[in-house]
Amino acid sequence: MAALPDSKPTPMMAQYLRLREEAGDALLFYRMGDFFELFFEDAKRAAAILDIALTTRGEHGGAPIPMCGVPVHSAESYLARLIKAGCRVAIAEQVETPEEAKARAKREGTPSSKALVGRAIVRLVTAGTLTEEALLEPRRANVLAALAELRGTVGIAAVDVSTGAMVLEECPADQLGAVLARLSPSEVVVPEDWPHGPDEAIFRPRTTFASDAGAERLKAVHGVATLDAFGAFTRAMLGAAGGLIAYLDHVGRGSLPLLLPPVVRESQGTMAMDAATRASLEILEASTGGRTGSLIAAVDRCVTGAGSRLLAEDLSAPLLDMAAIEARLALVQFWRDRPIERAQVRDILRSVPDLGRALGRVVAGRGSPRDLGQLRDGLSEAARLHHWLSGAPDAPALLAEVTARLSGHGALTDLLARALVTSPPTERSNGGFIADGYDAALDELRATSGDARRAIAAMEARYREETGIASLKIRHNGVLGYFIEVSARHADALMAPDSGFTHRQTMAGAVRFNSLKLHEEAARIAEAGGHALAAEETHFEELVAAVIAAREPIAATAAALARLDVGAANAERAAEGDWCRPGIAEDAGLAITAGRHPVVEAALAKTGERFVANDCQLSDINRLWLIGGPNMGGKSTFLRQNALIVLLAQAGCFVPASAARIGLVDRLFSRVGAADNLARGRSTFMVEMVETAAILAQATSRSFVILDEVGRGTSTYDGLALAWAVAEAVHSQIGCRCLFATHYHELARLAETCEALSLHHVRAREWQGDLVLLHELADGPADRSYGLAVARLAGVPANVVARAKAVLAKLEAQREATGGIAAGLGDLPLFANLRAAEPEPATPEQQLADALRAADLDALTPRDALDLLYQWKRDLPRSRG
């Protein structure tokens, strides 16, 4: 925030400036009555983002103070837009009433007329700490992550504050990017001055990331003396957890949200995918941004937001444990075989509220009567599902486990059912959410209030009769309370001293009065109403306490409902698209029959077109497929569809194929398509090479790699040389399963020296001058690239295509004469032999340059520097000239 002008501020402005400094880089929402006001640079920034009027209020330092504001009752919608724009917002609320402020001023010896209501920042609203329903996407988790490094290992603590689910893990520092890509956190917290966090990381004091303090914070949160029951946590994990909890305490101003017992995620338990692979495969977000066109959009048939969030987690972290994968697949198979029961369970789940997020709001102190009602209704539906599913024949193990977690809340649901009205309101300040019959004293207070209102109605009728004024009305507002109102022409009769009425207010065309009896009845209403509201508030706190006491079992039920939804939804998707149950094996094979790309197939179905399915059979003796053919022929689609089928299978989903047998894949890599990364100064080719380098460095023999057009971003000779060397490395150094698409026909020569490499191509034909793309995969090398035909198909002018054809004929004739650009490549030794080759010894000049770079010039004395120069001169060979 820009510096504020120097001036002696008013008391209110002094209070604001103090809070403004405390808010740091966050916008300050300063509560004034029914509005949150923003001033100075905050106002300018917020007005631009929210597109609201920017005004001024008073002066500071001789200049008008910029100001804008938003109503308190609709603040959530404005907060959502500010958070989406990357802002953090500090909420400064009034923490005392005007009466309390006056009493305080009296104690301090300050005139009560100058008493300023106390305000304090009660909460920081940040992207990773949202719990409000209006600020969250129902189908997307909202993850906050904290990172702590210890001797090259990074501990990661991640929590979805809206549900309290907390996971601890660790990874080598060089794999942090892949972990963050999987978590996709909305906000990341790191120690101050730590250089390895993401660009938008929030820096916090290093002391809050101490592992000992982290262990103590976890114990305090969960009320335990030891963490042994939760799992074995490393020091790096505990450091990250400490930083996370300290940050939540900071933004909540001492009030922590729901935090469930932490779960350890084993780094070896899920398939590894780097950020480039996730972006290339468009798992949770399409390349154009948003969900539409992504894998999850094509797969998700969940009927609850919690189910969709769990499915996204499954797709982001496919499993490596065969037993766990088979358990998920068995649950899908169970529902796939029972379409009638599947429809029934999905109908029930549709009516289940989002238990996890309702619980999160209640525990965080932001719950409403409606949230309690959602917990009541959701737990009741869970009990109904438990009763129905408990007797299911041939239930798989995962269904039995899920069913067991759906019950056990009878006492709580009975309490909530007795205490709450059928449809509780979202606001509790006006009462009306405690059911009749729950509290006899509250019922009596309501009856008293109701009797008083009926008395006022009777009083209105009596006053009309006594005064003869038929238009006389008894009204109510927040300033005057109850009052009698007549038109101006009838006011004189009530102004008489003996009329029994007291003048209160004169309006345009109307005059307002009071009477002793009306005052007495209004006092009865106010007293009874106030006591009733206090009683309801007490009951609300009691109900909240009962929910908090059962928070962990409720969270377990919410998770069970989500898993049930995912299993039934995956079965629905399988039935809808005729997807098959994949077989999972420990070997390194891959056998997919009639595989399809789920996203492309769904897009084609909307236009009535049919997707052409293709087989993919990889094994130890045939693990690298070199695929040629024209652009637009379907090479990239074929590559991606097989990667997605592997991902879906290990996530526990059925797959779009007639049959599939998947050998477990430990790491999935996709280098398909690239774009300039101008922010980092990287060209398309540089991005391609960085991604390829990561594959060559990290892939193992159990990995699955798809490569598309490696080397296309540079000259023909450079590109061919790189593609040739990369293909050899994948085949002979790594030995993993790989689909390699290319336009370099010369790479077919690799089949002569790479025994596990086979040649394939996508079919195309020219018919009467037009190119027909068949999208079918066939054995053998491509006979030509059809580049000119594709250009003509794209609308390149005929004269340009004709000229290109003439140039091509000349080039091909020259290639025939010289043996082509791949001439002699067959005589090269296999690239795999180069891995163990010794590097060439450095020349004396290179040794001198290395020594110069290594020298600490600032630490050298003049004498040391002179000795070093003499040494270098002796070591440098004389000129050969």
C-alpha angles and dihedrals in degrees: 000000000000119000115271121234117262115252139126101268129213116257091260092048091046088054090048093049091051091052091042090058091047091052092063112186093354125101110251118233101199112196115228112167110298094351140071105222128202124199140193116353091353089061093049093049095044094045090054093049096042096038092230131140118282111212136164135247122197122311138287122188090357094302131099114261113239111229142175133167146192128210115258093227092059099032094115094068091051092046090053091056093046093049091048088053090057099259129139116214129207114206113214109192132184105260097188137038123247088253091053090047091053091048090050091048090052091052090049093048094246121137107263089225088067096046111132117207110245117248133188138176103259098177146004112224109211135166094256099044103054121133102160114112092224092055098050134074107237094218099042130072117232107219129192114193133191124195131203126177124212119179096329095319119105120213115210125199114187129181136174097218091197091065104017095236107153127190129185124198142146137215140175112279092247091059097051093101092059092049093050089047089056094047094042092198122201090215135015125202120201137169115275116272092011104146101201103066125102119280095257096046121141112235118220133177113289092228091069090062096059111129095224091052089046091056091049092049092051091049091049094048093052098034096237134133095217136024095216093106091058097052144272108305123190122222091254090054092048091049091053091046090051092052091048096051092044090053092049089050089050097051092041092049093234096327115108124205124229110302117182121203109288120255122210115232112205111223090218093053100079138048112267119233126169125221093261091055093049091050093046093051092043092220101166101002132034121236088251090057128258132057099285110101094020128119094251092053089056094046106034115102095151117140096206132058090231090055092052091050091051092048089052089052091050092051092045093053112031112193131251095195109097093202092053092047092049090049091057092045091050090055090051090048091051092057093037089061093049109055096165095050089042091057090049095051091047090052090054092046091052089065094048113105121225096275096180095056094040088053090048092055093047094050092045090057093249097100126126135202086262090059090053088050090052091052090050093049095041095049090047091054090046090055089050091052090047091054092048099044098041091081097042109137119232091009111176119239095257092053091051090050092049093046092053090059094053097077141051099084100097097120093047095047090047090052093048092045092053095042103045134063117241095261110024118202125246092237122061099187093087095045122213096127101099111088124241112260096030095096120021093199091053090048089053092051090050090049091051091050091047093049090051091052090050088049090054091051090052090046090054091054092047093049091051090053095045096047097034089229105134093186095056112126136182109222138175137215136165095257106043099023111209117001141162116245129195133166118269093252091059096044098091093069090057093044092069113113093236096045094097091234128112121212113240110165141353117218133181102284096352139070126205127214142176134212135200094245092047090050091052093049092046089052090052090051093047093047095047092043092049092050090047092052091048091051092050091049090052091051090048091055090048092052091047090052090052091051093047090051089057097039098120097050089045090052090049090053091049090052091048091052090050092051090048090051093049093050094049092042093051088051090051091051091047092052092045094052100028091244120174134228108253122226114232121213138177094228126089097252131119121197117173121169119200094348120187136194106247096209097044092044091053091049092049092048090061090060094042094250125137124236114230108230122214137193127237120194117177126171141154091282095040107031102131119061118193107203125194135173141108128315112266088028094113104260095130092044090052092050094049096043093058091048090050092048090054090048094048093048095052090044087061098254131128113252136229098254141091090243135353137184114186124196105211113271117209097189131020120204128185123185099173117140126345139201137202115279097205093170089066095035094249126143123214090262092049091052089049092051093046090053092045091049090053090053094049091048100044110027119105133195088268094055129103117220131187117193125184124193098336109193098020094121097070139043119315094250095045092044094049092047092051094045090049093049094044092050091050092048093050091048102042107020102037101022095200132142109275141172110204119188118193146159092212102106088186090072088074085082087072089075087072093063105022107072096191094050122098131185125237138161141191111247125243135162136196113226121185091337095313127108115236113198110206098184089214124133117227135179122259134040124306112261093211141352100237089217095150092048091052090049090053090048089053091055102258107163115268094237091055092049090048092052090048089051091055092048090048092053090053093049093047091051090053091047091054090051095050100036094253132275091292094058111136096013090113089066094059117108113250111278092232090071090063095066093077095036116121115246117248112267115259117255119241089254091054090047090052091049091050091050091050092051091049095049116106097220094183091059096050122101116219089255092050091049092052092049090050092052091051090049093051091047091054091049095048111091119235118261114276090215 
